[in-house]
Amino acid sequence: MFYFDLPLSMKKLLIFSFILLLFAFHTPYSTNSSISILVVTGGQEFEKEPFFAMFDGFQSIKYETVVQPKANSLWGSKKIKDYDAIVFYDLSPKIENQYKKDFIKMLKKGKGVVFLHQSLQSYQNWGDYKFLIGGKYHKEPFFQFGKEVKSITKPNMKYKVQIVNPSHPITSGMEAFEMEGEMYGGCEILPNVTPLLLTMHPESMHYLGWTHEFGKSKIVYLQPGKDTSVFNNPNYKKILEQAIEWTASGN
């Protein structure tokens, strides 16, 4: 029996069944398109509600959280495969040698990483850490370009953020904007990073954000942070969301 020979009620039932079938195949595709990340905190107090509200507002990103030092035990575990990228918002003083090796091995395999604000201060005694993140906040004086420099923290500062490359996927279509919050000055920035954001404020580090690669991993560092005004800034939220998407995309 052909479709045209069927009674009208049967035709309607077939059409309705076909529509349901389309939705059944479409829904898993939509679910699988989401990005799964791990957000690492610990080591310093911060305003949790506005911070996590940013991640709640990212439509294509789902997240889990872990507090240091517990996170370090995950780098060499099977669990780490569940995440497309990791966001660090911690300030961790120490890391055991085995976890260092696991961290480096994870990056060599291509895990995307976004480092935020105070993560630049982590692991002061781990010399190789700056090569992973692309820079370092030095708590002791260091020499740069033949001069002694010491990193500083300046709270409650207002400054203008300029976009270095508006064609990059992380800053696509964005223009300069104003920020208010804690800034860092006198930090070491490795010469092989690719700048994303900069400021001309005299007390700030010149670059406020950059991309970097280590092993097969895409890495991003964003300096603004800690204050509610930063977490509520729509420009910052857009950059953070796009940074996560970019790092999670792999090479």
C-alpha positions in Angstrom: 0.0 0.0 0.0 1.4 3.4 -1.0 1.3 6.6 1.1 -1.4 8.2 -1.1 -3.7 5.1 -0.6 -3.7 5.5 3.2 -6.6 7.1 5.1 -6.1 10.7 6.3 -5.8 9.6 10.0 -2.9 7.3 9.1 -1.2 10.0 7.0 -1.3 12.4 10.0 0.1 9.7 12.3 3.0 9.0 9.9 3.8 12.7 9.5 3.8 13.2 13.3 6.0 10.1 13.8 8.5 11.5 11.3 8.6 14.8 13.1 9.3 13.1 16.4 12.1 11.1 14.8 13.7 14.3 13.6 13.7 15.7 17.1 15.1 12.4 18.5 18.1 12.7 16.2 18.6 16.4 16.7 18.6 16.5 20.5 21.8 14.4 21.1 23.6 16.6 18.6 22.7 19.7 20.6 23.8 18.1 23.9 27.1 16.8 22.5 28.0 20.3 21.3 28.5 21.6 24.8 31.9 22.1 26.3 32.8 20.4 29.6 35.4 22.2 31.8 36.9 21.9 35.3 37.2 25.2 37.3 40.0 25.0 39.8 40.0 27.4 42.8 41.7 27.5 46.2 44.5 29.4 48.0 42.8 32.8 48.1 39.4 34.1 49.1 37.2 35.5 46.3 33.6 36.5 45.7 32.2 33.1 44.7 28.6 34.1 43.8 29.4 36.5 40.9 32.4 34.4 39.8 30.4 31.2 39.3 27.5 33.2 37.9 29.7 34.0 34.9 30.0 30.3 34.2 26.3 29.7 34.8 25.6 32.2 32.0 27.7 30.5 29.4 25.2 28.7 27.3 27.5 26.1 25.6 29.7 25.4 28.6 29.0 23.1 31.6 31.4 23.0 34.5 32.5 21.2 37.6 34.6 22.7 40.4 37.5 21.4 42.5 39.5 23.2 45.3 43.3 22.9 45.5 45.3 20.9 46.5 42.8 18.2 45.5 43.0 19.2 41.9 46.6 18.2 41.4 45.8 14.6 41.9 43.6 14.7 38.8 46.2 15.6 36.2 47.4 12.0 35.8 44.0 10.3 36.3 41.4 8.9 33.8 38.9 11.5 35.1 40.8 14.3 33.3 39.6 13.0 30.0 36.0 14.1 30.9 37.0 17.8 30.5 37.7 19.7 27.2 39.5 22.4 29.1 40.6 23.5 32.6 40.2 27.0 34.1 42.6 27.9 36.9 41.5 30.6 39.4 43.7 29.3 42.2 46.8 30.5 44.1 48.7 27.3 44.9 52.0 27.5 46.8 53.3 23.9 46.3 53.0 21.0 44.0 54.6 17.6 44.4 57.1 16.3 41.8 54.8 13.6 40.5 52.0 16.1 40.0 54.4 18.3 38.1 55.1 15.5 35.7 51.4 14.7 35.3 50.6 18.3 34.6 53.3 18.6 31.9 52.2 15.2 30.4 48.6 16.5 30.3 49.6 19.6 28.4 51.7 17.6 25.9 48.6 15.6 25.1 46.7 18.8 24.2 44.4 19.7 27.2 43.2 23.3 26.8 43.9 25.6 29.7 42.8 29.1 30.7 44.7 30.8 33.6 43.0 33.7 35.4 44.4 36.5 37.5 46.2 35.1 40.7 47.2 31.8 39.0 50.1 33.9 37.7 51.4 33.8 41.4 51.2 30.1 41.9 54.1 27.7 42.4 56.8 30.3 43.1 59.4 27.5 43.5 58.5 25.6 40.4 60.8 27.1 37.8 59.2 25.6 34.8 55.7 26.8 35.7 56.2 30.1 33.9 56.9 28.2 30.7 53.4 26.6 31.0 51.5 29.8 31.7 53.6 32.3 29.7 54.8 34.5 32.6 55.2 34.9 36.3 54.3 37.2 39.2 57.6 37.3 41.2 57.2 37.6 45.0 60.9 38.2 45.2 62.9 40.8 43.2 64.2 39.6 39.8 66.2 41.0 37.0 64.6 42.0 33.7 66.4 43.9 30.9 69.3 44.5 33.3 67.1 46.1 36.0 65.9 44.8 39.3 62.1 44.4 39.3 59.5 43.3 41.8 55.9 42.4 41.0 53.3 44.5 42.7 49.5 44.3 43.3 47.4 47.4 43.0 43.7 47.1 44.2 40.7 49.1 43.0 42.3 50.5 39.8 40.5 51.9 36.8 42.1 51.3 33.4 41.4 51.0 29.7 41.8 47.7 28.0 42.9 47.8 24.3 42.4 44.9 21.9 45.7 43.9 20.2 44.1 41.6 17.6 40.4 42.0 17.0 40.4 39.3 14.4 41.5 36.6 16.9 38.6 34.2 17.9 38.9 35.2 21.6 38.6 39.0 20.9 36.6 38.8 17.6 34.8 42.0 16.9 35.6 43.6 20.2 36.7 47.2 20.8 38.5 48.9 23.7 36.7 49.0 27.0 37.0 50.2 30.6 37.8 47.9 33.6 38.0 48.4 37.3 39.6 46.0 39.8 42.9 44.6 41.0 45.9 44.9 38.6 49.4 43.6 38.6 52.6 45.4 37.8 56.2 44.4 37.3 55.4 40.8 36.1 57.6 38.7 33.9 56.0 38.0 30.5 57.8 35.5 28.2 58.7 36.9 24.7 57.1 34.1 22.8 53.5 34.7 24.0 50.9 36.2 21.6 49.3 39.3 23.1 45.5 39.6 23.2 44.9 42.6 25.5 47.1 45.5 26.6 46.9 48.6 28.7 48.9 51.8 28.8 48.3 52.3 32.6 51.7 53.2 34.1 51.3 51.0 37.1 50.1 47.9 35.3 51.9 45.1 33.4 51.7 46.0 29.8 49.9 42.9 28.5 46.7 41.9 30.3 46.0 38.8 28.3 47.8 36.5 25.9 47.7 33.1 24.2 50.5 30.6 24.5 51.2 27.0 23.6 52.9 24.2 25.5 53.1 20.8 24.0 49.8 20.4 22.0 47.8 22.6 24.4 46.3 25.9 23.7 46.8 28.2 26.7 45.3 31.6 27.6 46.1 33.9 30.5 43.8 36.8 31.5 45.0 39.2 34.1 41.8 41.0 35.2 40.1 39.4 38.1 39.1 39.1 41.8 36.5 41.9 41.9 32.8 41.7 41.3 33.1 44.6 38.9 35.3 42.4 36.7 33.0 39.4 36.9 30.0 41.6 36.0 31.8 43.3 33.1 30.2 42.0 29.8 33.4 42.5 27.9 35.4 40.3 30.3 32.7 37.6 30.3 32.7 37.5 26.5 36.5 37.2 26.4 36.5 34.5 29.0 33.8 32.5 27.3 35.5 32.7 23.9 38.9 31.9 25.5 37.4 28.7 26.9 35.9 27.8 23.6 39.2 28.4 21.8 41.3 26.4 24.2 38.8 23.5 24.2 38.9 23.4 20.4 42.4 21.8 20.3 45.0 22.3 17.6 
